[in-house]
């Protein structure tokens, strides 16, 4: 198949967009002469702007919720029509009716003769589709590689792609200057704003950080945004740490993580960024689906810690969103103790 212009639609947060980077890389390598644009959210644009040879278009994920800027929506639709795309790929599950309506409008606006995506029964309007077996039946990365495979796109390197350039590496070196001897362990105590139910208690992060500093002589680096609670963790720690929360852009954070020996965090975009940076990842999962969004490290180097309760995961299972905010008691996270995580780290062999 010969294509000159391709549009990839991934209106999602940073972590979800990172899971699409192997598929986008496959398109870039299979169609090196094509113009490839990615339509994503403003927050996620930074995750791919410096990592892949693509054009980046942005729009809010809720652009059709009735509260958006009508002129901005019209401008986007006109831009898509002017793009003269030969194919549009939707790297989304067609779960919500509002989402299906949004993607159908984008497809119609583009005028592309080829529309590609997943079909769970709501994708009859797609010209090419991969059966959607449900959340967690396959990892999200695998789904998107299968979608681009319909255009005969493939890639041998299926690792996530992190933003990377000299400026960000220099900034990371400045932020990490003077840190003590290794190992350097990055801890992200947040989970993003999409679902607070994924979070572990700050006091437990603090106890885990102190234990790692004592047992391994580790230097602890807290990362994330000001909303991730790093200052609460730092205040509860008895050991010193380097708190970089709120001090990095997404590309700078990727460069910081690349210098670390281990990442610890819950299900979040920062966890996926650590996997993309190529360092070992220990991820805590409770209500969210680890089979769909666990750390993607095809060469090894990741470990998921979860209690495995019969009710977990309870969000994004099968073809349903489920309990995105978890249940009222969140036993899957509340009963996950510090010793279990320490044992998982020791068993992983990531730290010597």
N, C-alpha and C positions, 0 to 999 in steps of 0.2 A: 504494500500500500504506500502510495506517495502522497505526502501531506506537506503543504507549505506553511500553514498557520494552524496552531493547535492551542486550544484554551483548556486549562485545568481548573475546575471549580472546587475549592476547598475552603469554604467559609467557616472556619473553626478556630479554636484556640491554638496556642503554640505547640502543645504536645501532639494534638491531632495532626497538625500540619507537618510536624517532624516525622510522623509515621508514614506520611505520603512521600517523603523525599527519595526513598529508593525507587519508587514508581516514576517520579519526575525525572530522576537520573536516567532511568531506562529510556524514557522518551527522548531525552537530550542525546543519548548515545545512539539510539536507533534512527533518529531523524536529525542528524547534525546540521543540516541546511535549513531546517524549519525554524520559523519564529514560534516560540512557545511562551505563552503568557499564563500566569497563575493568578486567579482571582481569589483573594483571601481577606482576612480581617486586618485592620490596621495593626493590631497588637501582634499578630502572627507574621506580618510581613518581614519584620527584622530577622526572623528565623531562617528565611530563605534568600533574602536580598543579597547577601554576600557569599552564598554557598553554591548557588546553581546558576548557569547561564540562561536565565529566563527573565522575561519582563514581569513586573508585579503590578497588578491592579488591586485596589482595596475597596471594600464595602463592609458595612456592619453586617453581622450574621443575621440580625433581625430587621433587615432592610425593608421588609414588607409587613411589619407589624402594625402599621397604621399610625405610628408615632414618629416615623422617620421624615427626613427632608424629601418631599416629593420631587423637587427639582434635582436633587442628587440621584434619586432613583432613575429619573428620566435620562439624566446625563449618562449614567452607567449603561442603560439599555441602548442608547444611541452609540456609545463607544463600542459596545459589543457588536452592534450591527456593522459599524465601520471596520471592525477587525477582520471581516471576511474570512472567518475561521472555517477550515475544512472539517474539523472535528472538535467537539466539546466533550470533555470527560468529567463526570460528576463523581468525586471520591467521597461519597456520602451514602449512608444507609437511608432508604426512603421510609422512615419510621413515622414521622408526623405529617398530617395532611397539609399543614402550613408549609413544611419543608418541600413536599412534593410540588405544591403550587408555585413556590419560589423557583425551584429548579426548572420546572416546565416553562415558566416565563423567561428565565435566562436562556434556555435552549431556543425558544421561539424568537427572542430578540436577536440572538446571534445569527440565525438563519443557517446554521451549519447543517450540511446534509447528513453528517454522522454524529450521533449522540451515544455516549457509552457510559455504563455505570453498573450498579448492582440492582437486581430485581428481586424483591420479596413479595411480589404480587401487585406492587404499585408502580412498576416500571414499564408498563406496556407501551409507553411513548418513546422509549429508548430504541434506537436502531440496532444496537449491539449490547448485550447484557450478560453478566455473570450471575448465576443464582446466588442469592443471599441466604446462606445457611443459618444465619442468626449471629448475634453478638457472642463472641467467644468460640464459635465453631472453628474459626480461624483467627489468627492474630490480624489486627488491622493492617499491618504491613503486607501480609500475604494477600489479603483481599485486594489491596490497591495494585499490587504487582499482577494479580490476575486480571484486573480491569484493563490495565494498559496492555496486557498480553493479547487482548482482543484486537489490538492494532499491530500485533506481531512485535511489540516492544519487549525487550528483555535486557537484563543486566547481570553480570556475574557477581558484582559486589553489591550485596543487599544491605549493607550497613546504613544506619541513619546518617544524614549529612548535616554537619554542624557549620554555622557561620565561622569563618576563619580568615583573618588578615593580620598584617604586621602591626597595624595600629592597635588592634584589640589585644594582641599578645604583649605589646609594650605596656599597655594600661594594666593588664593583669599582673605583669612583673612588678609594677609600681605598687599595686594593691597588696601583693604578697611579700613585698620586701621586708626582710628582717624576721620572717617567721622562723620558728625554731626547727630542730631536726625532724626528719620524717619518721613516721608517716604523716602526711597531711590528709585530713579527713574533712570533706565538705558535708555539712548537714543542712538540709532544707526542711524547716519545721512546718511549712505551710502545705497547701494543697491546691492553690489557685482559688479563685472566687466562685467557680462553677458549683462546687459541692464541698461545703465545710465538713460534711460527714466523713470525709476521707482522713481528717487530721488526727494525729496522735497528740496526747496531752503535752503541753510545754514542759511540765515538771519531769516527765519521763524522758523527753529529749535531753533535758539538762542532766539527769542522772546517767543516761547513756553516754553523753559526751564526757562527763567526769570519769566514768569507768574506763572509757577508751583512752583518755589521757593518762590515767593511772596504770592501766594494764600494758599499753603499747607505747607509752611516751608520745602519744599522738598530739599533733597540733590541730585544733578544731577551728574550722572556718564556717561561720554561719552565712548562708546565702539566701537570696530571695528578694521579695519586695517589702516595703514597710508594713504591709498588711499581713505578713506571714508570721508575725509573733516572735521574730528572732530576739527582740529586746527582752521579752519575757523569759525566754530560754537563757539568755546571757545573765540576766539578773538572778536566776535560780542556780546557776553554776557556781561551784566552788573553785574551779580552775579558770585560768585566763583563756580567752578565745579571741579570734579575729572576726569581728562582725562586719560583713560586707553587704548586709541586706540594705537594699535601696541605693547602693553605690555603683551599680553596674547596669549597663544596657544588656540586652539579650546577647549580642555578639561578645561583649566583654565578659559576661558570665560564662559563656562557652569556653573562652580562653582561660578563665580562672579554673574552671572544672578540669580542663585538660591537664593542668599542672598538679592536680590532686591524685592521691593514691587510692581513694575510695569515696564513694558518694552514698549517703544515707538519706532516705526521704520516703514520703508516702507517694501515692499515685498523683502525679502532677506533670505539668509541662517541663518543670525544672528537672524532674527525674528523667524524662525523655531526652532533655538536652545533655544530661550527664552521659546517658547511653551513647548519644551521638558524638560526644567528646572522646569516647573510647576508653573510659576508665571503668573499673569494676563498680557495680551498682547493687546495693541491697535495698530493696523496696518493700515497704509495708503496705499490705492490701487488706481491706475489710469489705465495705459495701460495694466497691467497684470491681469490675470484672477483670481479673488478672490474666485470663486467657485471651482477652481482647487487647488489653492495654498494658500488659506487663512489659518490663524493660526488654527491648529488642537488641540482643547482642548475639548475632549469629555465630561469632567466633568464641562464644563463651564469655564469662565475666559478669554474670548477674545472678541474683538469688532473690526470690520472693518469699517474704515472711508473712504468714497468715495463719489464723487459727483453724480454718477449714470447717467452720460451723455449717450445719446443714442449710441454714438460711442465707449463707454468704456464697457468692455475691447476690445482692438483691437489686442492683441497678444495672441496666443494660444487659439483660439476659434474654435469650431467644430473639424475638423480634419486637420486644417491648422496652421502653425506657425504664419501667419498673420504679423502684423507690430511689430516685436520684439523690435524695437527702437522707437515705437510710431510715432506720426505725428509731424510736424514741430513746432506746437504751444503748444502741450501737455496741452490743457486746463484742462484736468482731474486732473493734478497736479498743474499747474500754478494758477488755480482759487480756489484751496483749501486753505482757509485762516486759520489763527491761531485760531480765535474764534470758528470756527466749530470744530476744534480738541479739544479745551478746553471744549466745550459743550459736546462732545462725552465722554470725560474723566469723567466729572461731572455726566453725565447720566448713565454711566456704574456702578457707585458705587464702583469702585475699590479703590478710595481714600476717606477717611472720613475726 
